[in-house]
């Protein structure tokens, strides 16, 4: 566990199997921690090697994860804790979008007569 965030079992197993000498598990070829841009570039290079088309990124994975959690009912404060955000600005974007999806489905059920419109 790092700063109160539990490690998911698969990640904990993978980290335990490494022979890392750093607090940072992914390091540059110079054995240093990545900068934000440096990691993004490194990740894109790995995507290219795997044949993954442009348009996919490390940030995109983070965004997809936040979207998925919000769609499953995570609160803004849960998202803040999980992703390390310090203000409500980011998590509220994700929870607002998730709530809008639910409201649209509910309205659609009312219009089509297939449901009560209750969430």
Buried (B, 14 or more C-beta within 10 A) or exposed (E): EEEEEEEEEEEEEEEEEEEEEEEEEEBEEEEEBBEEEEBBEBBBEEBEEEEEEEEBBBEEEEBEBBBEBBBEEBEBEBBBBBBEBEEEEBBBBBBEEBBEEEEEEBEEBEEEEEEEEEE
